[in-house]
Every structure is written in structure tokens, then in C-alpha cells.
Amino acid sequence: MLQRYCFNGCLASISYVVICVFVLFCVGVDLGWVGKRVKEKLSDQCGVRAVYGYLLILDAVL
């Protein structure tokens, strides 16, 4: 039981960090923090913004 709780806690922490990094990346794209090369490779910024919005909603729900 304790091992399962510990594993779920670690997994939740890792997931939270990954989501935070991704959200910061999306915000960086929107605010211009990301370099021009990266922006050129991201041809679909609307998709990035949609995922960013989805993650904000998901974060509010969780």
C-alpha cells in the first residue's frame, strides 16, 4: 500500500513538472520569449494556444 502511494505521488509530481514546463513553453511562444527559429518550426501557433488553454482548464479542474 505504501509503495503504491509513493509511486503515485512521484508520478503525480513528475506529471506536474512536465505540465508546468509545457505551459511555460506555450506562454513563451505567445509572449515572444522563444527564439525565431523555434517559432518558424511551430507552424501552427493556434494549436499551441489551444493546448495552452486546455492545460489551464485541466489545471483548474484538478
PDBQT receptor file of N, H, CA, C and O in Angstrom, charges set to zero:
ATOM      1  N   MET A   1       0.829  -1.191   0.000  1.00  0.00    +0.000 N 
ATOM      2  CA  MET A   1       0.000   0.000   0.000  1.00  0.00    +0.000 C 
ATOM      3  C   MET A   1       0.874   1.257   0.000  1.00  0.00    +0.000 C 
ATOM      4  O   MET A   1       0.635   2.178  -0.781  1.00  0.00    +0.000 OA
ATOM      5  N   LEU A   2       1.875   1.297   0.863  1.00  0.00    +0.000 N 
ATOM      6  H   LEU A   2       2.070   0.548   1.497  1.00  0.00    +0.000 HD
ATOM      7  CA  LEU A   2       2.741   2.472   0.955  1.00  0.00    +0.000 C 
ATOM      8  C   LEU A   2       3.538   2.674  -0.332  1.00  0.00    +0.000 C 
ATOM      9  O   LEU A   2       3.729   3.806  -0.776  1.00  0.00    +0.000 OA
ATOM     10  N   GLN A   3       4.004   1.571  -0.933  1.00  0.00    +0.000 N 
ATOM     11  H   GLN A   3       3.849   0.652  -0.572  1.00  0.00    +0.000 HD
ATOM     12  CA  GLN A   3       4.754   1.682  -2.181  1.00  0.00    +0.000 C 
ATOM     13  C   GLN A   3       3.881   2.256  -3.289  1.00  0.00    +0.000 C 
ATOM     14  O   GLN A   3       4.333   3.083  -4.081  1.00  0.00    +0.000 OA
ATOM     15  N   ARG A   4       2.634   1.815  -3.340  1.00  0.00    +0.000 N 
ATOM     16  H   ARG A   4       2.267   1.143  -2.697  1.00  0.00    +0.000 HD
ATOM     17  CA  ARG A   4       1.735   2.301  -4.380  1.00  0.00    +0.000 C 
ATOM     18  C   ARG A   4       1.479   3.798  -4.187  1.00  0.00    +0.000 C 
ATOM     19  O   ARG A   4       1.449   4.548  -5.163  1.00  0.00    +0.000 OA
ATOM     20  N   TYR A   5       1.296   4.235  -2.945  1.00  0.00    +0.000 N 
ATOM     21  H   TYR A   5       1.320   3.625  -2.153  1.00  0.00    +0.000 HD
ATOM     22  CA  TYR A   5       1.070   5.658  -2.669  1.00  0.00    +0.000 C 
ATOM     23  C   TYR A   5       2.298   6.480  -3.052  1.00  0.00    +0.000 C 
ATOM     24  O   TYR A   5       2.181   7.554  -3.642  1.00  0.00    +0.000 OA
ATOM     25  N   CYS A   6       3.476   5.961  -2.710  1.00  0.00    +0.000 N 
ATOM     26  H   CYS A   6       3.571   5.088  -2.231  1.00  0.00    +0.000 HD
ATOM     27  CA  CYS A   6       4.720   6.662  -3.024  1.00  0.00    +0.000 C 
ATOM     28  C   CYS A   6       4.898   6.774  -4.535  1.00  0.00    +0.000 C 
ATOM     29  O   CYS A   6       5.272   7.831  -5.044  1.00  0.00    +0.000 OA
ATOM     30  N   PHE A   7       4.631   5.692  -5.241  1.00  0.00    +0.000 N 
ATOM     31  H   PHE A   7       4.327   4.834  -4.827  1.00  0.00    +0.000 HD
ATOM     32  CA  PHE A   7       4.776   5.704  -6.697  1.00  0.00    +0.000 C 
ATOM     33  C   PHE A   7       3.804   6.700  -7.317  1.00  0.00    +0.000 C 
ATOM     34  O   PHE A   7       4.181   7.466  -8.204  1.00  0.00    +0.000 OA
ATOM     35  N   ASN A   8       2.552   6.696  -6.855  1.00  0.00    +0.000 N 
ATOM     36  H   ASN A   8       2.245   6.074  -6.134  1.00  0.00    +0.000 HD
ATOM     37  CA  ASN A   8       1.562   7.630  -7.391  1.00  0.00    +0.000 C 
ATOM     38  C   ASN A   8       1.942   9.070  -7.067  1.00  0.00    +0.000 C 
ATOM     39  O   ASN A   8       1.739   9.965  -7.887  1.00  0.00    +0.000 OA
ATOM     40  N   GLY A   9       2.489   9.296  -5.884  1.00  0.00    +0.000 N 
ATOM     41  H   GLY A   9       2.654   8.569  -5.218  1.00  0.00    +0.000 HD
ATOM     42  CA  GLY A   9       2.920  10.641  -5.521  1.00  0.00    +0.000 C 
ATOM     43  C   GLY A   9       4.061  11.124  -6.394  1.00  0.00    +0.000 C 
ATOM     44  O   GLY A   9       4.059  12.268  -6.849  1.00  0.00    +0.000 OA
ATOM     45  N   CYS A  10       5.048  10.248  -6.633  1.00  0.00    +0.000 N 
ATOM     46  H   CYS A  10       5.050   9.319  -6.264  1.00  0.00    +0.000 HD
ATOM     47  CA  CYS A  10       6.174  10.610  -7.500  1.00  0.00    +0.000 C 
ATOM     48  C   CYS A  10       5.702  10.830  -8.929  1.00  0.00    +0.000 C 
ATOM     49  O   CYS A  10       6.139  11.766  -9.599  1.00  0.00    +0.000 OA
ATOM     50  N   LEU A  11       4.813   9.967  -9.389  1.00  0.00    +0.000 N 
ATOM     51  H   LEU A  11       4.458   9.207  -8.845  1.00  0.00    +0.000 HD
ATOM     52  CA  LEU A  11       4.288  10.094 -10.748  1.00  0.00    +0.000 C 
ATOM     53  C   LEU A  11       3.508  11.389 -10.902  1.00  0.00    +0.000 C 
ATOM     54  O   LEU A  11       3.614  12.061 -11.928  1.00  0.00    +0.000 OA
ATOM     55  N   ALA A  12       2.732  11.741  -9.897  1.00  0.00    +0.000 N 
ATOM     56  H   ALA A  12       2.647  11.196  -9.064  1.00  0.00    +0.000 HD
ATOM     57  CA  ALA A  12       1.974  12.991  -9.940  1.00  0.00    +0.000 C 
ATOM     58  C   ALA A  12       2.914  14.191  -9.956  1.00  0.00    +0.000 C 
ATOM     59  O   ALA A  12       2.663  15.165 -10.665  1.00  0.00    +0.000 OA
ATOM     60  N   SER A  13       3.992  14.130  -9.182  1.00  0.00    +0.000 N 
ATOM     61  H   SER A  13       4.196  13.339  -8.606  1.00  0.00    +0.000 HD
ATOM     62  CA  SER A  13       4.958  15.233  -9.163  1.00  0.00    +0.000 C 
ATOM     63  C   SER A  13       5.634  15.400 -10.515  1.00  0.00    +0.000 C 
ATOM     64  O   SER A  13       5.804  16.519 -10.998  1.00  0.00    +0.000 OA
ATOM     65  N   ILE A  14       6.017  14.293 -11.119  1.00  0.00    +0.000 N 
ATOM     66  H   ILE A  14       5.879  13.384 -10.726  1.00  0.00    +0.000 HD
ATOM     67  CA  ILE A  14       6.657  14.344 -12.436  1.00  0.00    +0.000 C 
ATOM     68  C   ILE A  14       5.686  14.899 -13.467  1.00  0.00    +0.000 C 
ATOM     69  O   ILE A  14       6.065  15.729 -14.293  1.00  0.00    +0.000 OA
ATOM     70  N   SER A  15       4.441  14.449 -13.425  1.00  0.00    +0.000 N 
ATOM     71  H   SER A  15       4.133  13.775 -12.753  1.00  0.00    +0.000 HD
ATOM     72  CA  SER A  15       3.437  14.940 -14.368  1.00  0.00    +0.000 C 
ATOM     73  C   SER A  15       3.230  16.437 -14.194  1.00  0.00    +0.000 C 
ATOM     74  O   SER A  15       3.100  17.165 -15.178  1.00  0.00    +0.000 OA
ATOM     75  N   TYR A  16       3.199  16.897 -12.959  1.00  0.00    +0.000 N 
ATOM     76  H   TYR A  16       3.305  16.306 -12.160  1.00  0.00    +0.000 HD
ATOM     77  CA  TYR A  16       3.006  18.318 -12.685  1.00  0.00    +0.000 C 
ATOM     78  C   TYR A  16       4.163  19.142 -13.247  1.00  0.00    +0.000 C 
ATOM     79  O   TYR A  16       3.945  20.210 -13.819  1.00  0.00    +0.000 OA
ATOM     80  N   VAL A  17       5.386  18.650 -13.086  1.00  0.00    +0.000 N 
ATOM     81  H   VAL A  17       5.563  17.782 -12.622  1.00  0.00    +0.000 HD
ATOM     82  CA  VAL A  17       6.557  19.360 -13.606  1.00  0.00    +0.000 C 
ATOM     83  C   VAL A  17       6.511  19.424 -15.127  1.00  0.00    +0.000 C 
ATOM     84  O   VAL A  17       6.792  20.469 -15.714  1.00  0.00    +0.000 OA
ATOM     85  N   VAL A  18       6.157  18.311 -15.769  1.00  0.00    +0.000 N 
ATOM     86  H   VAL A  18       5.929  17.462 -15.292  1.00  0.00    +0.000 HD
ATOM     87  CA  VAL A  18       6.076  18.280 -17.231  1.00  0.00    +0.000 C 
ATOM     88  C   VAL A  18       5.019  19.262 -17.726  1.00  0.00    +0.000 C 
ATOM     89  O   VAL A  18       5.251  19.989 -18.692  1.00  0.00    +0.000 OA
ATOM     90  N   ILE A  19       3.870  19.287 -17.076  1.00  0.00    +0.000 N 
ATOM     91  H   ILE A  19       3.681  18.697 -16.291  1.00  0.00    +0.000 HD
ATOM     92  CA  ILE A  19       2.804  20.208 -17.475  1.00  0.00    +0.000 C 
ATOM     93  C   ILE A  19       3.253  21.654 -17.288  1.00  0.00    +0.000 C 
ATOM     94  O   ILE A  19       2.992  22.496 -18.147  1.00  0.00    +0.000 OA
ATOM     95  N   CYS A  20       3.927  21.950 -16.178  1.00  0.00    +0.000 N 
ATOM     96  H   CYS A  20       4.139  21.266 -15.481  1.00  0.00    +0.000 HD
ATOM     97  CA  CYS A  20       4.400  23.318 -15.931  1.00  0.00    +0.000 C 
ATOM     98  C   CYS A  20       5.406  23.757 -16.991  1.00  0.00    +0.000 C 
ATOM     99  O   CYS A  20       5.343  24.887 -17.475  1.00  0.00    +0.000 OA
ATOM    100  N   VAL A  21       6.328  22.876 -17.351  1.00  0.00    +0.000 N 
ATOM    101  H   VAL A  21       6.379  21.958 -16.958  1.00  0.00    +0.000 HD
ATOM    102  CA  VAL A  21       7.318  23.214 -18.378  1.00  0.00    +0.000 C 
ATOM    103  C   VAL A  21       6.632  23.463 -19.713  1.00  0.00    +0.000 C 
ATOM    104  O   VAL A  21       6.981  24.399 -20.433  1.00  0.00    +0.000 OA
ATOM    105  N   PHE A  22       5.655  22.624 -20.042  1.00  0.00    +0.000 N 
ATOM    106  H   PHE A  22       5.371  21.864 -19.458  1.00  0.00    +0.000 HD
ATOM    107  CA  PHE A  22       4.948  22.788 -21.308  1.00  0.00    +0.000 C 
ATOM    108  C   PHE A  22       4.153  24.087 -21.331  1.00  0.00    +0.000 C 
ATOM    109  O   PHE A  22       4.135  24.785 -22.345  1.00  0.00    +0.000 OA
ATOM    110  N   VAL A  23       3.502  24.413 -20.233  1.00  0.00    +0.000 N 
ATOM    111  H   VAL A  23       3.516  23.845 -19.410  1.00  0.00    +0.000 HD
ATOM    112  CA  VAL A  23       2.733  25.661 -20.162  1.00  0.00    +0.000 C 
ATOM    113  C   VAL A  23       3.674  26.861 -20.283  1.00  0.00    +0.000 C 
ATOM    114  O   VAL A  23       3.354  27.827 -20.975  1.00  0.00    +0.000 OA
ATOM    115  N   LEU A  24       4.827  26.809 -19.618  1.00  0.00    +0.000 N 
ATOM    116  H   LEU A  24       5.087  26.024 -19.056  1.00  0.00    +0.000 HD
ATOM    117  CA  LEU A  24       5.797  27.903 -19.744  1.00  0.00    +0.000 C 
ATOM    118  C   LEU A  24       6.287  28.045 -21.177  1.00  0.00    +0.000 C 
ATOM    119  O   LEU A  24       6.500  29.157 -21.658  1.00  0.00    +0.000 OA
ATOM    120  N   PHE A  25       6.464  26.924 -21.853  1.00  0.00    +0.000 N 
ATOM    121  H   PHE A  25       6.290  26.020 -21.462  1.00  0.00    +0.000 HD
ATOM    122  CA  PHE A  25       6.864  26.971 -23.257  1.00  0.00    +0.000 C 
ATOM    123  C   PHE A  25       5.789  27.642 -24.106  1.00  0.00    +0.000 C 
ATOM    124  O   PHE A  25       6.098  28.478 -24.956  1.00  0.00    +0.000 OA
ATOM    125  N   CYS A  26       4.529  27.278 -23.880  1.00  0.00    +0.000 N 
ATOM    126  H   CYS A  26       4.278  26.600 -23.190  1.00  0.00    +0.000 HD
ATOM    127  CA  CYS A  26       3.422  27.879 -24.637  1.00  0.00    +0.000 C 
ATOM    128  C   CYS A  26       3.320  29.374 -24.359  1.00  0.00    +0.000 C 
ATOM    129  O   CYS A  26       3.095  30.164 -25.276  1.00  0.00    +0.000 OA
ATOM    130  N   VAL A  27       3.485  29.760 -23.107  1.00  0.00    +0.000 N 
ATOM    131  H   VAL A  27       3.668  29.118 -22.362  1.00  0.00    +0.000 HD
ATOM    132  CA  VAL A  27       3.460  31.183 -22.761  1.00  0.00    +0.000 C 
ATOM    133  C   VAL A  27       4.632  31.894 -23.427  1.00  0.00    +0.000 C 
ATOM    134  O   VAL A  27       4.486  33.014 -23.917  1.00  0.00    +0.000 OA
ATOM    135  N   GLY A  28       5.783  31.250 -23.446  1.00  0.00    +0.000 N 
ATOM    136  H   GLY A  28       5.901  30.340 -23.048  1.00  0.00    +0.000 HD
ATOM    137  CA  GLY A  28       6.950  31.828 -24.114  1.00  0.00    +0.000 C 
ATOM    138  C   GLY A  28       6.726  32.043 -25.594  1.00  0.00    +0.000 C 
ATOM    139  O   GLY A  28       7.173  33.045 -26.152  1.00  0.00    +0.000 OA
ATOM    140  N   VAL A  29       6.042  31.117 -26.235  1.00  0.00    +0.000 N 
ATOM    141  H   VAL A  29       5.679  30.303 -25.782  1.00  0.00    +0.000 HD
ATOM    142  CA  VAL A  29       5.716  31.279 -27.652  1.00  0.00    +0.000 C 
ATOM    143  C   VAL A  29       4.805  32.480 -27.838  1.00  0.00    +0.000 C 
ATOM    144  O   VAL A  29       5.014  33.290 -28.741  1.00  0.00    +0.000 OA
ATOM    145  N   ASP A  30       3.799  32.596 -26.988  1.00  0.00    +0.000 N 
ATOM    146  H   ASP A  30       3.629  31.938 -26.255  1.00  0.00    +0.000 HD
ATOM    147  CA  ASP A  30       2.843  33.696 -27.119  1.00  0.00    +0.000 C 
ATOM    148  C   ASP A  30       3.477  35.053 -26.816  1.00  0.00    +0.000 C 
ATOM    149  O   ASP A  30       3.152  36.042 -27.473  1.00  0.00    +0.000 OA
ATOM    150  N   LEU A  31       4.361  35.113 -25.848  1.00  0.00    +0.000 N 
ATOM    151  H   LEU A  31       4.624  34.309 -25.315  1.00  0.00    +0.000 HD
ATOM    152  CA  LEU A  31       4.934  36.392 -25.437  1.00  0.00    +0.000 C 
ATOM    153  C   LEU A  31       6.239  36.733 -26.148  1.00  0.00    +0.000 C 
ATOM    154  O   LEU A  31       6.805  37.804 -25.934  1.00  0.00    +0.000 OA
ATOM    155  N   GLY A  32       6.708  35.833 -26.983  1.00  0.00    +0.000 N 
ATOM    156  H   GLY A  32       6.247  34.963 -27.157  1.00  0.00    +0.000 HD
ATOM    157  CA  GLY A  32       7.914  36.118 -27.756  1.00  0.00    +0.000 C 
ATOM    158  C   GLY A  32       9.207  35.786 -27.046  1.00  0.00    +0.000 C 
ATOM    159  O   GLY A  32      10.266  36.255 -27.464  1.00  0.00    +0.000 OA
ATOM    160  N   TRP A  33       9.163  34.996 -25.990  1.00  0.00    +0.000 N 
ATOM    161  H   TRP A  33       8.303  34.615 -25.650  1.00  0.00    +0.000 HD
ATOM    162  CA  TRP A  33      10.386  34.605 -25.291  1.00  0.00    +0.000 C 
ATOM    163  C   TRP A  33      11.164  33.551 -26.065  1.00  0.00    +0.000 C 
ATOM    164  O   TRP A  33      12.375  33.412 -25.897  1.00  0.00    +0.000 OA
ATOM    165  N   VAL A  34      10.467  32.819 -26.902  1.00  0.00    +0.000 N 
ATOM    166  H   VAL A  34       9.483  32.932 -27.038  1.00  0.00    +0.000 HD
ATOM    167  CA  VAL A  34      11.088  31.727 -27.658  1.00  0.00    +0.000 C 
ATOM    168  C   VAL A  34      11.744  32.322 -28.901  1.00  0.00    +0.000 C 
ATOM    169  O   VAL A  34      11.213  33.255 -29.504  1.00  0.00    +0.000 OA
ATOM    170  N   GLY A  35      12.895  31.780 -29.279  1.00  0.00    +0.000 N 
ATOM    171  H   GLY A  35      13.326  31.022 -28.790  1.00  0.00    +0.000 HD
ATOM    172  CA  GLY A  35      13.634  32.304 -30.424  1.00  0.00    +0.000 C 
ATOM    173  C   GLY A  35      12.890  32.185 -31.740  1.00  0.00    +0.000 C 
ATOM    174  O   GLY A  35      11.914  31.445 -31.866  1.00  0.00    +0.000 OA
ATOM    175  N   LYS A  36      13.382  32.940 -32.722  1.00  0.00    +0.000 N 
ATOM    176  H   LYS A  36      14.175  33.541 -32.620  1.00  0.00    +0.000 HD
ATOM    177  CA  LYS A  36      12.721  32.993 -34.027  1.00  0.00    +0.000 C 
ATOM    178  C   LYS A  36      12.741  31.637 -34.727  1.00  0.00    +0.000 C 
ATOM    179  O   LYS A  36      11.766  31.266 -35.381  1.00  0.00    +0.000 OA
ATOM    180  N   ARG A  37      13.832  30.898 -34.599  1.00  0.00    +0.000 N 
ATOM    181  H   ARG A  37      14.624  31.199 -34.068  1.00  0.00    +0.000 HD
ATOM    182  CA  ARG A  37      13.922  29.579 -35.239  1.00  0.00    +0.000 C 
ATOM    183  C   ARG A  37      12.854  28.633 -34.724  1.00  0.00    +0.000 C 
ATOM    184  O   ARG A  37      12.224  27.906 -35.492  1.00  0.00    +0.000 OA
ATOM    185  N   VAL A  38      12.662  28.653 -33.425  1.00  0.00    +0.000 N 
ATOM    186  H   VAL A  38      13.174  29.244 -32.801  1.00  0.00    +0.000 HD
ATOM    187  CA  VAL A  38      11.658  27.765 -32.833  1.00  0.00    +0.000 C 
ATOM    188  C   VAL A  38      10.275  28.173 -33.310  1.00  0.00    +0.000 C 
ATOM    189  O   VAL A  38       9.441  27.318 -33.609  1.00  0.00    +0.000 OA
ATOM    190  N   LYS A  39      10.029  29.476 -33.383  1.00  0.00    +0.000 N 
ATOM    191  H   LYS A  39      10.707  30.170 -33.140  1.00  0.00    +0.000 HD
ATOM    192  CA  LYS A  39       8.727  29.950 -33.854  1.00  0.00    +0.000 C 
ATOM    193  C   LYS A  39       8.478  29.533 -35.291  1.00  0.00    +0.000 C 
ATOM    194  O   LYS A  39       7.356  29.177 -35.652  1.00  0.00    +0.000 OA
ATOM    195  N   GLU A  40       9.523  29.574 -36.119  1.00  0.00    +0.000 N 
ATOM    196  H   GLU A  40      10.435  29.863 -35.826  1.00  0.00    +0.000 HD
ATOM    197  CA  GLU A  40       9.361  29.176 -37.513  1.00  0.00    +0.000 C 
ATOM    198  C   GLU A  40       9.026  27.697 -37.625  1.00  0.00    +0.000 C 
ATOM    199  O   GLU A  40       8.277  27.288 -38.513  1.00  0.00    +0.000 OA
ATOM    200  N   LYS A  41       9.577  26.901 -36.729  1.00  0.00    +0.000 N 
ATOM    201  H   LYS A  41      10.185  27.233 -36.008  1.00  0.00    +0.000 HD
ATOM    202  CA  LYS A  41       9.284  25.468 -36.762  1.00  0.00    +0.000 C 
ATOM    203  C   LYS A  41       7.873  25.173 -36.281  1.00  0.00    +0.000 C 
ATOM    204  O   LYS A  41       7.288  24.154 -36.648  1.00  0.00    +0.000 OA
ATOM    205  N   LEU A  42       7.331  26.050 -35.469  1.00  0.00    +0.000 N 
ATOM    206  H   LEU A  42       7.807  26.877 -35.170  1.00  0.00    +0.000 HD
ATOM    207  CA  LEU A  42       5.959  25.872 -34.994  1.00  0.00    +0.000 C 
ATOM    208  C   LEU A  42       5.022  26.557 -35.977  1.00  0.00    +0.000 C 
ATOM    209  O   LEU A  42       4.703  27.737 -35.833  1.00  0.00    +0.000 OA
ATOM    210  N   SER A  43       4.593  25.814 -36.961  1.00  0.00    +0.000 N 
ATOM    211  H   SER A  43       4.852  24.855 -37.079  1.00  0.00    +0.000 HD
ATOM    212  CA  SER A  43       3.763  26.427 -37.995  1.00  0.00    +0.000 C 
ATOM    213  C   SER A  43       2.335  26.651 -37.519  1.00  0.00    +0.000 C 
ATOM    214  O   SER A  43       1.616  27.476 -38.085  1.00  0.00    +0.000 OA
ATOM    215  N   ASP A  44       1.919  25.932 -36.493  1.00  0.00    +0.000 N 
ATOM    216  H   ASP A  44       2.503  25.262 -36.034  1.00  0.00    +0.000 HD
ATOM    217  CA  ASP A  44       0.528  26.015 -36.055  1.00  0.00    +0.000 C 
ATOM    218  C   ASP A  44       0.466  26.592 -34.647  1.00  0.00    +0.000 C 
ATOM    219  O   ASP A  44       0.287  25.852 -33.679  1.00  0.00    +0.000 OA
ATOM    220  N   GLN A  45       0.613  27.909 -34.528  1.00  0.00    +0.000 N 
ATOM    221  H   GLN A  45       0.758  28.510 -35.314  1.00  0.00    +0.000 HD
ATOM    222  CA  GLN A  45       0.566  28.528 -33.206  1.00  0.00    +0.000 C 
ATOM    223  C   GLN A  45      -0.825  28.461 -32.606  1.00  0.00    +0.000 C 
ATOM    224  O   GLN A  45      -0.978  28.460 -31.385  1.00  0.00    +0.000 OA
ATOM    225  N   CYS A  46      -1.838  28.406 -33.455  1.00  0.00    +0.000 N 
ATOM    226  H   CYS A  46      -1.714  28.407 -34.447  1.00  0.00    +0.000 HD
ATOM    227  CA  CYS A  46      -3.199  28.288 -32.924  1.00  0.00    +0.000 C 
ATOM    228  C   CYS A  46      -3.340  26.982 -32.148  1.00  0.00    +0.000 C 
ATOM    229  O   CYS A  46      -4.016  26.934 -31.120  1.00  0.00    +0.000 OA
ATOM    230  N   GLY A  47      -2.703  25.931 -32.640  1.00  0.00    +0.000 N 
ATOM    231  H   GLY A  47      -2.154  25.970 -33.475  1.00  0.00    +0.000 HD
ATOM    232  CA  GLY A  47      -2.734  24.649 -31.937  1.00  0.00    +0.000 C 
ATOM    233  C   GLY A  47      -2.036  24.738 -30.596  1.00  0.00    +0.000 C 
ATOM    234  O   GLY A  47      -2.496  24.162 -29.610  1.00  0.00    +0.000 OA
ATOM    235  N   VAL A  48      -0.916  25.465 -30.554  1.00  0.00    +0.000 N 
ATOM    236  H   VAL A  48      -0.542  25.933 -31.355  1.00  0.00    +0.000 HD
ATOM    237  CA  VAL A  48      -0.187  25.637 -29.299  1.00  0.00    +0.000 C 
ATOM    238  C   VAL A  48      -1.056  26.395 -28.303  1.00  0.00    +0.000 C 
ATOM    239  O   VAL A  48      -1.123  26.034 -27.128  1.00  0.00    +0.000 OA
ATOM    240  N   ARG A  49      -1.720  27.447 -28.777  1.00  0.00    +0.000 N 
ATOM    241  H   ARG A  49      -1.665  27.740 -29.731  1.00  0.00    +0.000 HD
ATOM    242  CA  ARG A  49      -2.584  28.223 -27.884  1.00  0.00    +0.000 C 
ATOM    243  C   ARG A  49      -3.760  27.392 -27.402  1.00  0.00    +0.000 C 
ATOM    244  O   ARG A  49      -4.193  27.527 -26.257  1.00  0.00    +0.000 OA
ATOM    245  N   ALA A  50      -4.282  26.526 -28.276  1.00  0.00    +0.000 N 
ATOM    246  H   ALA A  50      -3.931  26.416 -29.206  1.00  0.00    +0.000 HD
ATOM    247  CA  ALA A  50      -5.405  25.677 -27.877  1.00  0.00    +0.000 C 
ATOM    248  C   ALA A  50      -4.974  24.706 -26.783  1.00  0.00    +0.000 C 
ATOM    249  O   ALA A  50      -5.708  24.492 -25.818  1.00  0.00    +0.000 OA
ATOM    250  N   VAL A  51      -3.792  24.120 -26.930  1.00  0.00    +0.000 N 
ATOM    251  H   VAL A  51      -3.196  24.294 -27.714  1.00  0.00    +0.000 HD
ATOM    252  CA  VAL A  51      -3.285  23.194 -25.910  1.00  0.00    +0.000 C 
ATOM    253  C   VAL A  51      -3.030  23.947 -24.611  1.00  0.00    +0.000 C 
ATOM    254  O   VAL A  51      -3.300  23.430 -23.526  1.00  0.00    +0.000 OA
ATOM    255  N   TYR A  52      -2.511  25.165 -24.718  1.00  0.00    +0.000 N 
ATOM    256  H   TYR A  52      -2.291  25.585 -25.599  1.00  0.00    +0.000 HD
ATOM    257  CA  TYR A  52      -2.274  26.001 -23.535  1.00  0.00    +0.000 C 
ATOM    258  C   TYR A  52      -3.586  26.269 -22.797  1.00  0.00    +0.000 C 
ATOM    259  O   TYR A  52      -3.649  26.164 -21.572  1.00  0.00    +0.000 OA
ATOM    260  N   GLY A  53      -4.627  26.613 -23.548  1.00  0.00    +0.000 N 
ATOM    261  H   GLY A  53      -4.576  26.698 -24.543  1.00  0.00    +0.000 HD
ATOM    262  CA  GLY A  53      -5.942  26.838 -22.940  1.00  0.00    +0.000 C 
ATOM    263  C   GLY A  53      -6.485  25.582 -22.299  1.00  0.00    +0.000 C 
ATOM    264  O   GLY A  53      -7.053  25.622 -21.208  1.00  0.00    +0.000 OA
ATOM    265  N   TYR A  54      -6.307  24.463 -22.986  1.00  0.00    +0.000 N 
ATOM    266  H   TYR A  54      -5.846  24.431 -23.873  1.00  0.00    +0.000 HD
ATOM    267  CA  TYR A  54      -6.767  23.184 -22.449  1.00  0.00    +0.000 C 
ATOM    268  C   TYR A  54      -6.056  22.858 -21.143  1.00  0.00    +0.000 C 
ATOM    269  O   TYR A  54      -6.683  22.388 -20.194  1.00  0.00    +0.000 OA
ATOM    270  N   LEU A  55      -4.751  23.105 -21.091  1.00  0.00    +0.000 N 
ATOM    271  H   LEU A  55      -4.241  23.486 -21.862  1.00  0.00    +0.000 HD
ATOM    272  CA  LEU A  55      -3.997  22.814 -19.870  1.00  0.00    +0.000 C 
ATOM    273  C   LEU A  55      -4.422  23.722 -18.725  1.00  0.00    +0.000 C 
ATOM    274  O   LEU A  55      -4.447  23.293 -17.571  1.00  0.00    +0.000 OA
ATOM    275  N   LEU A  56      -4.756  24.975 -19.032  1.00  0.00    +0.000 N 
ATOM    276  H   LEU A  56      -4.735  25.323 -19.969  1.00  0.00    +0.000 HD
ATOM    277  CA  LEU A  56      -5.249  25.863 -17.976  1.00  0.00    +0.000 C 
ATOM    278  C   LEU A  56      -6.564  25.356 -17.404  1.00  0.00    +0.000 C 
ATOM    279  O   LEU A  56      -6.773  25.372 -16.191  1.00  0.00    +0.000 OA
ATOM    280  N   ILE A  57      -7.445  24.905 -18.288  1.00  0.00    +0.000 N 
ATOM    281  H   ILE A  57      -7.275  24.892 -19.273  1.00  0.00    +0.000 HD
ATOM    282  CA  ILE A  57      -8.727  24.355 -17.832  1.00  0.00    +0.000 C 
ATOM    283  C   ILE A  57      -8.490  23.092 -17.019  1.00  0.00    +0.000 C 
ATOM    284  O   ILE A  57      -9.096  22.902 -15.965  1.00  0.00    +0.000 OA
ATOM    285  N   LEU A  58      -7.603  22.226 -17.511  1.00  0.00    +0.000 N 
ATOM    286  H   LEU A  58      -7.110  22.380 -18.367  1.00  0.00    +0.000 HD
ATOM    287  CA  LEU A  58      -7.305  20.975 -16.814  1.00  0.00    +0.000 C 
ATOM    288  C   LEU A  58      -6.712  21.253 -15.439  1.00  0.00    +0.000 C 
ATOM    289  O   LEU A  58      -7.053  20.579 -14.467  1.00  0.00    +0.000 OA
ATOM    290  N   ASP A  59      -5.829  22.241 -15.352  1.00  0.00    +0.000 N 
ATOM    291  H   ASP A  59      -5.552  22.789 -16.141  1.00  0.00    +0.000 HD
ATOM    292  CA  ASP A  59      -5.216  22.597 -14.076  1.00  0.00    +0.000 C 
ATOM    293  C   ASP A  59      -6.266  23.127 -13.100  1.00  0.00    +0.000 C 
ATOM    294  O   ASP A  59      -6.199  22.847 -11.903  1.00  0.00    +0.000 OA
ATOM    295  N   ALA A  60      -7.225  23.885 -13.604  1.00  0.00    +0.000 N 
ATOM    296  H   ALA A  60      -7.279  24.113 -14.576  1.00  0.00    +0.000 HD
ATOM    297  CA  ALA A  60      -8.284  24.415 -12.743  1.00  0.00    +0.000 C 
ATOM    298  C   ALA A  60      -9.181  23.298 -12.218  1.00  0.00    +0.000 C 
ATOM    299  O   ALA A  60      -9.655  23.352 -11.083  1.00  0.00    +0.000 OA
ATOM    300  N   VAL A  61      -9.408  22.288 -13.051  1.00  0.00    +0.000 N 
ATOM    301  H   VAL A  61      -9.024  22.244 -13.973  1.00  0.00    +0.000 HD
ATOM    302  CA  VAL A  61     -10.269  21.173 -12.649  1.00  0.00    +0.000 C 
ATOM    303  C   VAL A  61      -9.572  20.296 -11.623  1.00  0.00    +0.000 C 
ATOM    304  O   VAL A  61     -10.185  19.856 -10.650  1.00  0.00    +0.000 OA
ATOM    305  N   LEU A  62      -8.279  20.041 -11.847  1.00  0.00    +0.000 N 
ATOM    306  H   LEU A  62      -7.782  20.398 -12.637  1.00  0.00    +0.000 HD
ATOM    307  CA  LEU A  62      -7.545  19.162 -10.934  1.00  0.00    +0.000 C 
ATOM    308  C   LEU A  62      -7.134  19.949  -9.720  1.00  0.00    +0.000 C 
ATOM    309  O   LEU A  62      -6.500  19.403  -8.817  1.00  0.00    +0.000 OA
TER     310      LEU A  62
